[in-house]
Amino acid sequence: MINKIDTPRDHPSKPDNVYLYGTCVLDLFDPEAGMSALELMELEGITVHFPQAQTCCGQPAYTSGFPEEARAVAAKQIPLFEKDWPIVVPSGSCAGMMKHHWPKLFAEDPVLAPLANSISARVFELTEFLLNVAKVDWSKTKVSDKVVLHTSCSARREMNTHINANALLKQLKGIEVLEQDHESECCGFGGAFAIKHPEISAAMASDKVDALEATGANVMISADGACLLNINGTLEKRQSSLKGQHIATYLLSVTKDEK
């Protein structure tokens, strides 16, 4: 089991400018979620900057046991965030990589170590940023959805995404946030795990979907695009009426008319 390594942190006041780190999964498979994250922050009066040269955070290589390859990928990202602005990441696992593991990757590099540490201090997963930095207030927003939340393993343990996402959702008037029976269990994606062990991954995804469907929710939400790929693939094979969406997409759809 991965130990939770996140610790309480001080949150800055709402900034005028932020960087958006869009993640490669959202860029390739769910760009709507990235645009939704951007618009949610713009609706709060924040100017969002998206460095066009950004690619992967290095997490796939890192978690597969290739630190040198991960370091080479991450090193290309570090110069993109030179201004002292928060870096908002609509993925708990990518945010965890940048916050907790980039400083380790570059600990022996006299040039990149201070830059990696600076980025680490400025990284916020999207729901943490909206809740604790932008301090959104959606208490007047009315919905009538039954929602079930799935949070990736690393997002839970490294970034407290399950806590922040639940707090945001519960601001919405009329929402019913349901708890699944397999709340803390992996969906089976696990980066390269799903490729190396497809049968085991499929069985884990099936168990997860069983738990999600059993809640009776009409909306399934996650803050991690990779998990959504795995879970939605299983839901589609079952021809289930339930479909998962990124939390940014859902929150924008129910709150944008309030602004």
DADASUL-V695215 format. One record per backbone hydrogen bond with DSSP energy under -0.5 kcal/mol. CO is the residue of the C=O (numbers start at 1). NH is the residue of the N-H. E is the energy in kcal/mol with one decimal. If there is no record, write none. Layout:
# DADASUL-V695215
co:CO nh:NH e:E
co:CO nh:NH e:E
This chain:
# DADASUL-V695215
co:16 nh:47 e:-3.1
co:17 nh:86 e:-0.6
co:18 nh:49 e:-2.8
co:19 nh:21 e:-0.5
co:19 nh:88 e:-2.9
co:20 nh:22 e:-0.8
co:21 nh:90 e:-0.7
co:23 nh:27 e:-2.0
co:24 nh:28 e:-2.1
co:25 nh:29 e:-2.9
co:25 nh:30 e:-0.7
co:26 nh:30 e:-1.3
co:30 nh:33 e:-1.2
co:30 nh:34 e:-1.0
co:31 nh:35 e:-2.4
co:32 nh:36 e:-2.3
co:33 nh:37 e:-2.3
co:34 nh:38 e:-2.1
co:35 nh:39 e:-2.5
co:36 nh:40 e:-2.6
co:37 nh:41 e:-1.6
co:38 nh:42 e:-2.2
co:39 nh:43 e:-2.5
co:41 nh:44 e:-0.9
co:41 nh:46 e:-1.8
co:42 nh:45 e:-2.0
co:46 nh:48 e:-0.5
co:47 nh:18 e:-2.2
co:49 nh:20 e:-2.5
co:49 nh:51 e:-0.6
co:51 nh:54 e:-1.4
co:58 nh:62 e:-2.3
co:59 nh:63 e:-2.9
co:60 nh:64 e:-0.8
co:61 nh:66 e:-2.6
co:62 nh:65 e:-1.3
co:66 nh:70 e:-2.2
co:67 nh:71 e:-2.7
co:68 nh:72 e:-2.0
co:69 nh:73 e:-1.9
co:70 nh:74 e:-2.8
co:71 nh:75 e:-2.3
co:72 nh:76 e:-0.7
co:73 nh:76 e:-0.9
co:73 nh:77 e:-0.6
co:74 nh:77 e:-1.3
co:74 nh:78 e:-1.5
co:75 nh:79 e:-0.6
co:77 nh:80 e:-2.0
co:78 nh:81 e:-1.4
co:79 nh:82 e:-0.5
co:83 nh:85 e:-2.2
co:86 nh:19 e:-3.0
co:86 nh:88 e:-0.6
co:87 nh:124 e:-2.8
co:88 nh:21 e:-2.6
co:89 nh:91 e:-1.2
co:89 nh:126 e:-2.2
co:91 nh:95 e:-2.3
co:92 nh:96 e:-2.3
co:93 nh:97 e:-1.9
co:94 nh:98 e:-2.3
co:95 nh:99 e:-2.7
co:96 nh:100 e:-2.6
co:96 nh:101 e:-0.8
co:97 nh:101 e:-1.3
co:97 nh:102 e:-1.6
co:101 nh:105 e:-2.4
co:102 nh:106 e:-1.9
co:104 nh:107 e:-1.1
co:106 nh:109 e:-1.8
co:108 nh:110 e:-0.7
co:109 nh:113 e:-2.4
co:111 nh:115 e:-0.6
co:112 nh:116 e:-3.0
co:113 nh:117 e:-2.4
co:114 nh:118 e:-1.9
co:115 nh:119 e:-2.3
co:116 nh:120 e:-2.5
co:117 nh:121 e:-1.8
co:118 nh:122 e:-0.8
co:119 nh:122 e:-1.1
co:119 nh:123 e:-0.8
co:120 nh:123 e:-0.7
co:122 nh:87 e:-3.2
co:124 nh:89 e:-2.6
co:125 nh:129 e:-2.4
co:126 nh:130 e:-2.7
co:127 nh:131 e:-2.2
co:128 nh:132 e:-2.8
co:128 nh:133 e:-0.5
co:129 nh:133 e:-1.9
co:129 nh:134 e:-3.1
co:129 nh:135 e:-0.6
co:130 nh:136 e:-2.4
co:138 nh:141 e:-1.7
co:141 nh:173 e:-2.7
co:145 nh:147 e:-0.6
co:145 nh:176 e:-2.4
co:146 nh:218 e:-2.0
co:146 nh:219 e:-1.8
co:147 nh:178 e:-3.4
co:148 nh:221 e:-2.5
co:150 nh:223 e:-0.6
co:152 nh:156 e:-2.2
co:153 nh:157 e:-2.0
co:154 nh:158 e:-2.7
co:154 nh:159 e:-0.5
co:155 nh:159 e:-1.3
co:155 nh:161 e:-1.9
co:156 nh:160 e:-0.9
co:157 nh:5 e:-1.1
co:157 nh:6 e:-1.3
co:160 nh:163 e:-0.6
co:160 nh:164 e:-2.1
co:161 nh:165 e:-2.9
co:162 nh:166 e:-1.6
co:163 nh:167 e:-2.0
co:164 nh:168 e:-2.1
co:165 nh:169 e:-2.5
co:166 nh:170 e:-2.3
co:168 nh:171 e:-1.4
co:169 nh:172 e:-1.6
co:172 nh:175 e:-1.1
co:173 nh:143 e:-2.9
co:175 nh:177 e:-0.5
co:176 nh:147 e:-2.8
co:176 nh:178 e:-0.7
co:178 nh:149 e:-0.7
co:178 nh:180 e:-0.5
co:180 nh:183 e:-1.0
co:182 nh:185 e:-1.5
co:189 nh:194 e:-1.7
co:190 nh:193 e:-2.0
co:191 nh:194 e:-0.9
co:192 nh:195 e:-0.7
co:192 nh:196 e:-2.7
co:193 nh:197 e:-2.9
co:195 nh:198 e:-0.5
co:197 nh:201 e:-2.6
co:198 nh:202 e:-2.6
co:199 nh:203 e:-2.0
co:200 nh:204 e:-2.3
co:201 nh:205 e:-2.6
co:202 nh:206 e:-2.1
co:203 nh:207 e:-2.1
co:204 nh:208 e:-2.3
co:205 nh:209 e:-2.6
co:206 nh:210 e:-2.3
co:207 nh:211 e:-1.9
co:208 nh:212 e:-2.3
co:209 nh:213 e:-2.9
co:210 nh:214 e:-1.9
co:211 nh:215 e:-0.6
co:212 nh:215 e:-0.9
co:212 nh:217 e:-0.6
co:213 nh:216 e:-1.4
co:219 nh:148 e:-2.3
co:220 nh:245 e:-2.1
co:221 nh:150 e:-2.9
co:222 nh:247 e:-2.1
co:224 nh:228 e:-1.7
co:225 nh:229 e:-1.9
co:226 nh:230 e:-1.8
co:227 nh:231 e:-3.0
co:228 nh:232 e:-2.8
co:229 nh:233 e:-1.6
co:230 nh:234 e:-1.5
co:231 nh:235 e:-2.5
co:232 nh:236 e:-2.6
co:233 nh:237 e:-1.8
co:234 nh:238 e:-1.5
co:235 nh:240 e:-2.6
co:236 nh:239 e:-1.0
co:243 nh:220 e:-1.1
co:245 nh:222 e:-1.6
co:246 nh:250 e:-2.1
co:247 nh:251 e:-2.9
co:248 nh:252 e:-2.3
co:249 nh:253 e:-1.9
co:250 nh:254 e:-1.5
co:251 nh:255 e:-1.5
co:252 nh:256 e:-2.2
co:255 nh:258 e:-2.1
co:256 nh:259 e:-1.0
